[in-house]
């Protein structure tokens, strides 16, 4: 075994600092850190159930990886000859042991955070607030840039996100620019991006349609007709259709947004 992949909690500041420190230390094997629940983890381990919670992802991945680790060659001799090692480059000789200890400490911190973490807020009100904040805080990056809707549907299906969405008549006439798939509290979300034609960059989206499975939300909207609302100053519209819940958000004002749904 030459390398060990560690799925870590990217939201834990202490975990990130320990990860950064471990990457600078001398190690018996290479450590490859991947944020649990990220797209990189999804592409590397497609066999895992990435719709599960972060707790399940980390527990299962670490259990298998630690079970597969063999005792590093020379570790026993190094422990037995601790007195001799003390007089010959002590820091360099002890660095691998410190790295192992820090990795175990990282595991302990991660498990503690997972079990003490408050219940995920998967309510619809938190979902629409989170998606609106995603549009307001930063330009939501697209995984795939294309104007081909069928290609977008194939990509989203491959990424285990919602691909069976039904577009309102207004959006059907609007230029699509691409899409993205991401996790929200372990639930898969599709983001389909459009360009309204009102900005000077035709390939830059300014309308974002978020789609999530209705069963993944607590208190999903009951209305099938789009309901406009202003969320943190951003015009949005939300509705339910079949098994999907939709949130449309964009830079348009509330009156202009209506023509897309």
C-alpha positions in Angstrom: 0.0 0.0 0.0 1.6 3.3 -1.2 -1.1 5.8 -0.6 -4.1 6.4 1.7 -7.1 8.5 0.7 -8.7 10.4 3.6 -12.2 11.8 3.3 -12.3 14.7 5.6 -14.9 17.3 6.8 -14.1 20.4 4.8 -16.4 22.4 7.0 -14.3 21.8 10.1 -11.6 24.4 10.5 -9.5 22.3 12.8 -9.7 19.4 10.4 -8.4 21.6 7.6 -5.5 22.9 9.7 -4.5 19.3 10.7 -4.7 18.3 7.0 -2.4 21.2 6.0 0.1 20.2 8.7 0.0 16.5 7.7 0.8 17.4 4.1 4.1 19.0 5.2 5.3 16.0 7.3 7.5 13.0 6.5 5.2 10.0 6.1 5.5 6.2 5.6 2.8 6.4 2.9 1.3 9.3 0.9 -1.9 10.9 2.2 -4.4 12.0 -0.4 -7.1 14.3 1.2 -10.5 14.6 -0.5 -13.4 16.6 0.9 -16.3 14.2 1.8 -19.4 14.7 -0.3 -17.5 16.8 -2.9 -17.6 16.2 -6.6 -14.0 14.9 -6.5 -15.1 12.3 -4.0 -18.1 11.4 -6.2 -16.0 11.0 -9.3 -13.3 8.9 -7.5 -15.7 6.6 -5.7 -18.8 6.3 -7.9 -19.8 3.1 -6.1 -20.5 4.9 -2.8 -24.0 6.2 -2.0 -23.3 9.9 -2.2 -26.9 10.8 -1.5 -26.3 9.5 2.0 -25.3 11.8 4.9 -21.8 13.0 5.4 -21.7 10.9 8.6 -22.3 7.7 6.6 -19.8 8.6 3.9 -17.0 9.3 6.3 -17.7 6.3 8.6 -17.8 3.8 5.8 -14.8 5.2 3.8 -12.6 5.4 6.9 -13.6 2.0 8.2 -12.5 0.3 4.9 -9.3 2.3 4.6 -8.1 1.9 8.1 -8.9 -1.9 8.0 -6.7 -2.2 4.9 -3.7 -0.4 6.4 -0.8 -2.8 7.3 1.6 -2.0 10.0 4.3 0.2 8.3 7.6 -1.6 7.8 10.1 -0.6 10.5 7.6 0.9 12.9 7.9 -1.8 15.5 11.7 -1.6 15.4 11.5 2.2 15.7 9.4 1.9 18.8 11.7 -0.7 20.4 14.8 1.4 19.7 13.3 4.6 20.9 16.3 5.3 23.1 18.7 5.0 20.1 16.4 7.1 17.9 16.4 9.8 20.6 20.1 10.7 19.8 19.9 10.5 16.0 17.8 13.1 14.2 14.9 12.8 16.7 12.5 15.1 14.9 13.0 13.5 11.6 12.6 10.0 13.0 9.5 10.9 15.0 7.8 12.8 12.3 6.1 9.7 10.8 4.8 8.7 14.3 3.5 12.3 14.8 1.8 12.1 11.4 0.0 8.8 12.4 -1.0 10.3 15.7 -2.4 13.5 14.1 -4.3 11.4 11.5 -5.9 9.5 14.4 -6.7 12.8 16.1 -8.2 14.1 12.9 -10.4 11.0 12.8 -11.5 11.5 16.4 -12.4 15.2 15.8 -14.3 14.3 12.6 -16.4 11.6 14.3 -17.0 13.9 17.3 -18.3 16.6 15.0 -20.5 14.3 13.1 -22.2 12.9 16.2 -22.5 16.2 17.9 -23.6 18.1 14.8 -27.2 19.5 15.1 -29.8 18.0 12.9 -29.5 19.1 9.3 -32.2 21.7 8.4 -33.6 20.3 5.2 -36.8 22.5 5.3 -37.9 24.1 2.1 -37.5 27.6 3.7 -33.8 26.8 4.3 -33.4 25.3 0.8 -34.7 28.4 -1.0 -32.6 30.6 1.3 -29.5 28.6 0.6 -30.0 28.6 -3.2 -30.7 32.3 -3.2 -27.6 32.9 -1.1 -25.6 30.8 -3.6 -26.6 33.2 -6.4 -26.0 36.3 -4.3 -22.7 35.4 -2.8 -20.9 34.2 -5.9 -21.2 33.4 -9.5 -22.4 29.7 -9.4 -19.9 27.8 -11.4 -21.2 25.5 -14.1 -19.9 21.9 -14.3 -20.9 21.7 -18.0 -21.2 24.7 -20.4 -23.5 23.9 -23.3 -26.6 25.1 -25.0 -27.7 21.5 -25.7 -30.5 20.7 -23.2 -30.3 16.9 -23.9 -26.6 16.9 -23.1 -27.5 18.7 -19.8 -30.1 16.1 -18.9 -27.6 13.3 -19.7 -25.0 14.9 -17.5 -27.3 15.5 -14.6 -28.6 11.9 -14.7 -25.0 10.6 -14.7 -24.3 12.7 -11.6 -27.4 11.3 -9.9 -29.1 14.6 -9.8 -32.6 15.5 -11.1 -32.8 15.2 -14.9 -36.6 14.8 -15.3 -37.4 18.4 -14.7 -40.1 20.1 -16.8 -39.4 23.7 -17.9 -42.1 26.4 -17.8 -43.0 27.8 -21.2 -41.0 31.0 -20.5 -37.7 29.1 -19.8 -38.2 26.8 -22.8 -37.8 29.9 -25.0 -34.7 31.1 -23.0 -31.1 30.3 -24.0 -29.6 27.6 -21.8 -25.9 28.0 -20.9 -25.0 25.0 -18.9 -25.6 23.2 -15.6 -24.1 21.9 -12.4 -24.9 19.1 -9.9 -24.1 19.4 -6.2 -25.0 18.2 -2.7 -27.0 20.1 -0.1 -27.1 18.3 3.2 -26.4 15.1 1.3 -29.3 15.6 -1.1 -28.6 16.0 -4.8 -29.5 19.2 -6.4 -29.6 20.1 -10.1 -28.8 23.7 -11.3 -29.8 24.6 -14.9 -28.4 28.0 -16.0 -30.0 30.4 -18.5 -29.1 33.7 -20.2 -32.0 36.1 -20.3 -30.5 38.1 -23.2 -30.4 41.3 -21.2 -26.7 41.2 -20.5 -23.8 41.8 -22.9 -22.3 38.3 -22.4 -24.5 35.7 -24.1 -22.7 32.7 -22.5 -22.9 34.2 -19.0 -26.0 33.0 -17.1 -28.2 35.3 -15.1 -31.1 32.9 -14.4 -30.7 29.8 -12.3 -33.2 27.0 -11.9 -32.6 24.7 -8.9 -34.4 21.3 -8.8 -34.5 18.9 -5.9 -36.5 15.7 -5.1 -39.6 16.6 -3.2 -39.0 13.8 -0.7 -35.6 15.4 0.2 -37.3 18.4 1.8 -39.3 18.9 4.9 -42.4 21.0 4.4 -42.1 21.2 0.6 -44.3 23.8 -1.2 -47.8 22.6 -1.7 -48.6 24.9 -4.7 -48.2 23.7 -8.2 -48.4 27.2 -9.5 -45.2 29.3 -9.2 -45.2 31.4 -6.0 -43.0 34.6 -6.3 -41.1 35.7 -3.2 -38.3 38.1 -2.3 -35.6 36.1 -0.5 -32.8 38.3 1.1 -33.6 40.9 -1.6 -33.4 38.4 -4.5 -36.5 37.8 -6.6 -37.4 34.1 -6.7 -40.2 31.8 -7.7 -40.9 28.4 -6.4 -43.3 25.6 -7.2 -43.9 21.8 -7.1 -44.5 19.5 -10.0 -44.6 15.8 -9.7 -41.7 14.6 -7.5 -39.7 17.7 -8.1 -39.5 21.1 -6.3 -38.3 24.1 -8.3 -36.7 27.4 -7.3 -36.0 30.0 -10.0 -33.7 32.9 -9.1 -32.0 35.6 -11.0 -30.8 39.1 -11.5 -34.1 40.2 -13.0 -36.6 42.2 -10.9 -39.6 40.5 -9.6 -41.9 41.7 -12.4 -39.5 40.7 -15.2 -38.9 37.2 -13.6 -42.6 36.4 -14.1 -42.2 36.0 -17.8 -40.0 33.0 -17.4 -42.5 30.9 -15.5 
